[in-house]
Amino acid sequence: MKHRRIPRRRAALAGAGVAALIAAGVTFQNANASETTSAEAPHTLSVAAAGKLASTLGKDLGADSAGTYYDANAKNLVVNVLDETAARTVEAAGAKARIVQNSLAELAGASITLKKDATIPGTSWTTDPRSNKVVVTADKTVSAAEWAKLTKVVGGLGGKAELKRSKGEFKPFVAGGDAITGSGGRCSLGFNVVKGGQPYFITAGHCTSAISSWSDSSGKVIGQNEKSDFPGHDFGLVKYAANVDHPSTVDLYNGSTQQITKAADATVGEKVTRSGSTTHVHSGTVTGLNATVNYSEGSVSGLIQTDVCAEPGDSGGSLFDGDAAIGLTSGGSGDCTSGGQTFFQPVTAALAALGAQIG
């Protein structure tokens, strides 16, 4: 969107996939998937504990893992596996096992094919552990000819992928939480960080790629860009001007703030909250990780997919869970009246690339 004006084949991928909980939360299941049963009910786990267990099981299972997600209702980790032996390992560790058909390596191969043959503006794809497929979504801007091409490519992947249509339009939400402005455009501040002992903040890369000097809502200049990464990724680093307060908090738009003390990776099924300068505070669920979105400006990969709504001007704003920074608002479709789908740049990846820390 334009700136808003002011008024082993499977082993390596499988192990990494469990640790990162690569998936998307579509509500239907693969007809070929089955769940194991055990005499004892699975353990109850927090999101954080589920993430740790997933990492451990990733090392134990290797290529026998086929993705994971957090079941918020049962408060347990669900692990997709390829055989009964792996399922018993999962159950013994206290998680729930599902035997599925497609390995993570096979699904990763499907994503590679999509990148090569179906990188069309207005499309996205992410690996969904619940259906055990790569879910491809085309927005309303995708033409009939492009839809036909997508249908052919996805059809060629057999049971490894499926195609869906979105009524909205995938776009960066240009227009954390507090408003930051510059050159006639508005975005939202993500999180305050420290690099080399100096104060900075991070926001969306599609914001910093277009605007170099930033002011707060009163018009006071607060910082200058130091680095932008967009497309490919979607994060930017801004160095604070002298004498600008920079508390490690997020504006909740109700007279209070949320203290942010750390950065954390997202987990599929995790409940999260977003703060932005247009629509303020909204909550929802992480539905996918490692998503690719093909904006008209270019493709961005490695994103967090959610059902949290957002609108122009919310770009760069904060996605968090309690005191943990999770993501920076990138873009999506829909709005906060009818609902929508929003993608976020993972904060941990941005901090690692920038050499910065929350603070």
C-alpha positions as CSV (number, residue, x, y, z in Angstrom):
1,M,0.0,0.0,0.0
2,K,1.1,3.6,-0.6
3,H,2.2,5.6,2.4
4,R,-0.7,6.9,4.3
5,R,-0.9,10.7,4.3
6,I,-1.1,12.6,7.5
7,P,-4.8,14.0,8.6
8,R,19.7,-36.1,5.4
9,R,17.2,-35.3,2.8
10,R,14.7,-34.7,5.6
11,A,16.9,-34.5,8.7
12,A,18.2,-31.0,8.6
13,L,14.9,-29.4,7.7
14,A,12.9,-31.6,10.0
15,G,15.0,-30.8,13.0
16,A,14.9,-27.1,12.4
17,G,11.2,-27.2,11.7
18,V,10.3,-28.6,15.1
19,A,12.5,-26.2,16.9
20,A,11.0,-23.3,15.2
21,L,7.4,-24.7,15.2
22,I,7.1,-24.0,11.5
23,A,3.3,-24.1,10.7
24,A,0.0,-22.3,10.1
25,G,-3.2,-22.7,12.1
26,V,-5.8,-23.8,9.5
27,T,-8.8,-25.4,11.2
28,F,-9.2,-28.5,9.0
29,Q,-7.0,-31.6,9.1
30,N,-5.4,-33.8,6.5
31,A,-7.6,-36.8,5.8
32,N,-4.5,-39.0,5.9
33,A,-3.5,-37.8,9.3
34,S,-4.2,-39.8,12.4
35,E,-3.7,-39.2,16.1
36,T,-2.1,-41.7,18.5
37,T,-3.8,-42.6,21.8
38,S,-2.3,-43.3,25.1
39,A,-3.5,-44.5,28.5
40,E,-2.6,-41.3,30.1
41,A,-3.8,-37.8,29.0
42,P,-1.0,-35.6,27.6
43,H,0.7,-33.2,30.0
44,T,-0.5,-29.6,30.2
45,L,2.2,-27.3,28.9
46,S,2.6,-23.5,28.7
47,V,3.5,-22.0,25.3
48,A,7.1,-21.5,26.6
49,A,7.4,-25.0,27.8
50,A,5.9,-26.4,24.6
51,G,8.6,-24.5,22.6
52,K,11.4,-26.0,24.8
53,L,9.9,-29.5,24.4
54,A,9.6,-29.0,20.6
55,S,13.3,-28.2,20.5
56,T,14.2,-31.3,22.5
57,L,12.0,-33.5,20.4
58,G,13.5,-32.0,17.2
59,K,16.9,-33.4,18.2
60,D,15.5,-36.7,19.2
61,L,13.2,-37.3,16.2
62,G,15.3,-35.8,13.4
63,A,13.7,-36.7,10.0
64,D,10.8,-38.4,11.7
65,S,9.2,-35.1,12.7
66,A,6.8,-33.4,10.4
67,G,5.9,-30.2,12.1
68,T,4.4,-29.0,15.4
69,Y,1.8,-26.7,16.8
70,Y,0.4,-25.6,20.2
71,D,-3.1,-26.7,21.0
72,A,-4.3,-23.8,23.2
73,N,-7.5,-25.6,24.2
74,A,-5.7,-28.7,25.5
75,K,-2.7,-26.7,26.5
76,N,-0.4,-29.2,24.9
77,L,2.2,-29.5,22.1
78,V,1.1,-31.5,19.1
79,V,3.9,-33.1,17.1
80,N,3.4,-34.6,13.6
81,V,5.4,-37.7,12.9
82,L,5.9,-40.2,10.1
83,D,5.6,-43.6,12.0
84,E,4.5,-45.3,15.2
85,T,8.0,-45.5,16.7
86,A,8.4,-41.7,16.5
87,A,4.8,-41.3,17.9
88,R,5.8,-43.4,21.0
89,T,8.8,-41.1,21.6
90,V,6.5,-38.1,21.4
91,E,3.9,-39.5,23.8
92,A,6.6,-40.6,26.3
93,A,7.9,-37.0,26.3
94,G,4.5,-35.7,27.3
95,A,3.3,-34.3,24.0
96,K,0.6,-35.5,21.6
97,A,1.6,-37.3,18.4
98,R,-0.1,-37.3,15.0
99,I,1.0,-39.6,12.2
100,V,0.9,-37.7,8.9
101,Q,1.9,-38.4,5.3
102,N,4.1,-35.5,4.3
103,S,7.6,-34.9,5.8
104,L,8.9,-31.4,6.4
105,A,11.5,-31.9,3.7
106,E,8.7,-32.7,1.2
107,L,6.8,-29.6,2.2
108,A,9.9,-27.5,2.0
109,G,10.4,-28.8,-1.5
110,A,6.9,-27.8,-2.3
111,S,7.7,-24.2,-1.1
112,I,10.8,-24.2,-3.3
113,T,8.6,-25.1,-6.3
114,L,6.1,-22.3,-5.4
115,K,8.9,-19.8,-5.1
116,K,10.3,-20.8,-8.5
117,D,7.0,-21.1,-10.4
118,A,4.4,-19.1,-8.5
119,T,5.9,-15.9,-7.1
120,I,3.0,-13.7,-8.1
121,P,2.1,-10.4,-6.4
122,G,-0.9,-10.9,-4.2
123,T,0.0,-14.5,-3.1
124,S,1.3,-16.0,0.1
125,W,2.2,-19.5,1.3
126,T,3.0,-21.1,4.6
127,T,3.4,-24.7,5.9
128,D,0.4,-25.7,7.9
129,P,0.9,-28.5,10.5
130,R,-2.8,-29.1,11.0
131,S,-3.5,-30.0,7.3
132,N,0.1,-31.2,6.8
133,K,0.3,-29.2,3.6
134,V,1.6,-25.9,2.2
135,V,-1.4,-23.6,2.1
136,V,-1.2,-21.1,-0.8
137,T,-3.5,-18.0,-0.7
138,A,-4.3,-15.7,-3.5
139,D,-5.8,-12.3,-2.8
140,K,-8.4,-10.4,-4.9
141,T,-5.8,-8.8,-7.1
142,V,-4.7,-12.1,-8.6
143,S,-6.1,-12.3,-12.2
144,A,-7.9,-15.3,-13.7
145,A,-4.9,-16.1,-15.8
146,E,-2.7,-16.0,-12.7
147,W,-5.2,-18.1,-10.7
148,A,-5.1,-20.7,-13.5
149,K,-1.3,-20.8,-13.3
150,L,-1.4,-21.2,-9.5
151,T,-4.0,-24.0,-9.9
152,K,-1.7,-25.8,-12.2
153,V,1.4,-25.4,-10.0
154,V,-0.4,-26.4,-6.8
155,G,-2.1,-29.3,-8.6
156,G,1.3,-30.6,-9.7
157,L,2.3,-30.8,-6.0
158,G,-0.4,-33.3,-5.3
159,G,-1.3,-33.7,-1.6
160,K,1.5,-31.5,-0.5
161,A,-0.3,-28.2,-1.2
162,E,-3.7,-26.6,-1.5
163,L,-5.0,-23.3,-2.9
164,K,-7.3,-20.8,-1.3
165,R,-8.7,-17.4,-2.3
166,S,-8.7,-14.3,0.0
167,K,-11.3,-11.6,-0.3
168,G,-8.8,-8.9,0.8
169,E,-5.5,-7.6,-0.7
170,F,-2.0,-8.3,0.7
171,K,-0.2,-5.0,1.2
172,P,2.2,-3.4,3.7
173,F,0.3,-1.5,6.3
174,V,2.1,1.8,5.9
175,A,0.5,4.7,7.3
176,G,5.1,-0.6,19.6
177,G,2.5,1.4,18.9
178,D,3.2,5.1,19.0
179,A,2.9,7.1,15.7
180,I,6.1,8.0,13.9
181,T,6.0,10.3,10.9
182,G,8.2,11.5,8.1
183,S,8.1,12.8,4.5
184,G,4.3,12.8,4.5
185,G,3.9,9.2,5.7
186,R,3.1,7.5,9.0
187,C,4.1,4.2,10.5
188,S,4.3,2.9,14.1
189,L,7.3,2.4,16.4
190,G,8.0,-1.2,17.1
191,F,10.4,-1.7,20.1
192,N,13.2,0.3,21.7
193,V,16.5,-1.5,21.4
194,V,20.2,-1.0,22.3
195,K,23.1,-1.4,20.0
196,G,26.7,-0.7,21.0
197,G,25.4,1.0,24.1
198,Q,23.4,3.5,22.1
199,P,19.6,3.8,22.0
200,Y,17.7,2.9,18.8
201,F,14.2,1.7,17.8
202,I,13.1,-0.9,15.3
203,T,10.1,-0.7,12.9
204,A,9.1,-2.1,9.5
205,G,11.7,-2.1,6.8
206,H,9.2,-0.9,4.2
207,C,8.8,2.2,6.3
208,T,12.5,3.0,6.7
209,S,13.2,2.2,3.1
210,A,10.9,5.1,2.1
211,I,11.4,7.6,5.0
212,S,14.8,8.6,6.5
213,S,14.0,11.1,9.3
214,W,11.3,10.4,11.9
215,S,9.3,12.6,14.2
216,D,6.8,11.9,16.9
217,S,3.1,12.9,16.9
218,S,4.0,16.4,18.0
219,G,6.4,16.9,15.1
220,K,9.6,16.7,17.2
221,V,12.4,14.9,15.3
222,I,13.3,11.8,17.2
223,G,15.6,9.8,15.0
224,Q,17.4,9.1,11.7
225,N,17.5,5.8,9.8
226,E,20.6,3.6,10.2
227,K,19.5,0.5,8.3
228,S,16.6,-0.9,6.2
229,D,15.9,-4.4,4.9
230,F,13.0,-4.6,2.5
231,P,11.9,-6.6,0.5
232,G,13.4,-10.0,1.5
233,H,12.8,-9.1,5.1
234,D,10.9,-6.3,6.7
235,F,12.8,-4.5,9.4
236,G,14.5,-1.2,9.9
237,L,16.8,0.4,12.6
238,V,16.5,4.1,13.6
239,K,19.0,5.8,15.9
240,Y,17.5,8.1,18.4
241,A,18.3,11.8,18.5
242,A,19.8,13.2,21.7
243,N,17.6,13.8,24.6
244,V,14.7,11.6,23.5
245,D,13.2,9.3,26.1
246,H,13.2,5.6,25.1
247,P,11.6,3.4,27.7
248,S,11.3,-0.3,26.9
249,T,7.5,-0.3,26.8
250,V,4.6,-0.6,24.4
251,D,1.7,1.9,24.5
252,L,-1.6,0.1,25.3
253,Y,-3.7,3.2,24.5
254,N,-5.6,3.1,27.8
255,G,-3.3,5.3,29.8
256,S,-0.9,2.4,30.6
257,T,2.0,0.6,29.0
258,Q,3.4,-2.9,28.8
259,Q,7.0,-3.4,30.0
260,I,9.1,-5.3,27.4
261,T,12.1,-7.1,28.9
262,K,13.0,-9.7,26.2
263,A,12.5,-11.0,22.7
264,A,11.0,-14.4,22.0
265,D,10.1,-16.6,19.0
266,A,6.5,-17.0,18.1
267,T,4.7,-20.4,18.5
268,V,1.8,-21.5,16.4
269,G,-1.3,-21.3,18.6
270,E,0.1,-18.6,20.8
271,K,-2.1,-15.8,21.9
272,V,-0.5,-12.4,21.0
273,T,-1.3,-8.7,21.1
274,R,-0.6,-5.9,18.6
275,S,-0.3,-2.2,19.2
276,G,-0.3,0.3,16.4
277,S,-1.0,4.0,15.8
278,T,-4.1,3.6,13.6
279,T,-6.1,0.9,15.3
280,H,-4.4,0.8,18.7
281,V,-4.5,-2.5,20.5
282,H,-5.9,-5.8,19.1
283,S,-5.3,-9.4,20.0
284,G,-5.4,-12.8,18.2
285,T,-3.5,-16.0,17.6
286,V,-0.3,-17.0,15.7
287,T,-1.5,-19.2,12.8
288,G,1.7,-19.8,11.0
289,L,5.5,-19.3,10.9
290,N,8.0,-19.0,8.1
291,A,5.4,-17.5,5.8
292,T,6.2,-15.9,2.4
293,V,4.1,-13.0,1.2
294,N,4.5,-11.6,-2.3
295,Y,3.6,-7.9,-2.0
296,S,3.6,-5.7,-5.2
297,E,6.8,-4.2,-3.8
298,G,8.5,-7.6,-3.6
299,S,8.6,-10.8,-1.7
300,V,9.2,-11.1,2.0
301,S,9.9,-14.5,3.7
302,G,10.2,-15.8,7.2
303,L,7.2,-14.0,8.5
304,I,4.8,-14.7,11.4
305,Q,1.2,-15.2,10.2
306,T,-1.7,-14.3,12.5
307,D,-5.4,-13.6,12.6
308,V,-4.8,-10.2,14.3
309,C,-6.3,-7.3,12.4
310,A,-4.3,-4.2,11.3
311,E,-4.7,-1.2,9.0
312,P,-2.6,1.4,7.2
313,G,-0.4,3.3,9.7
314,D,0.0,0.2,11.9
315,S,3.1,-0.8,10.0
316,G,6.1,-1.4,12.2
317,G,4.0,-1.6,15.3
318,S,4.6,-4.0,18.2
319,L,3.5,-7.7,18.4
320,F,4.0,-9.0,21.9
321,D,3.1,-11.6,24.5
322,G,3.3,-10.2,28.0
323,D,6.8,-8.8,28.4
324,A,8.2,-10.5,25.3
325,A,8.7,-8.8,22.0
326,I,7.5,-11.1,19.2
327,G,7.1,-9.2,15.9
328,L,6.9,-6.0,13.8
329,T,3.8,-5.4,11.8
330,S,4.5,-5.9,8.1
331,G,1.2,-6.2,6.2
332,G,-1.7,-8.3,5.3
333,S,-5.3,-8.1,4.2
334,G,-8.6,-7.0,5.7
335,D,-9.2,-4.4,8.4
336,C,-10.3,-4.2,12.1
337,T,-14.0,-3.9,11.2
338,S,-14.4,-7.0,9.1
339,G,-11.3,-8.8,10.4
340,G,-8.2,-9.9,8.5
341,Q,-4.9,-11.6,8.3
342,T,-1.6,-9.9,9.3
343,F,2.0,-10.8,8.9
344,F,4.8,-9.8,11.2
345,Q,8.6,-9.7,10.9
346,P,10.0,-11.8,13.8
347,V,11.8,-9.6,16.3
348,T,14.5,-12.2,17.1
349,A,15.6,-12.4,13.5
350,A,15.7,-8.6,13.2
351,L,17.8,-8.2,16.3
352,A,20.2,-11.0,15.2
353,A,20.7,-9.3,11.9
354,L,21.1,-5.8,13.4
355,G,23.3,-6.8,16.4
356,A,20.9,-5.2,18.8
357,Q,19.1,-6.2,22.0
358,I,15.8,-5.2,23.6
359,G,16.3,-2.3,26.0
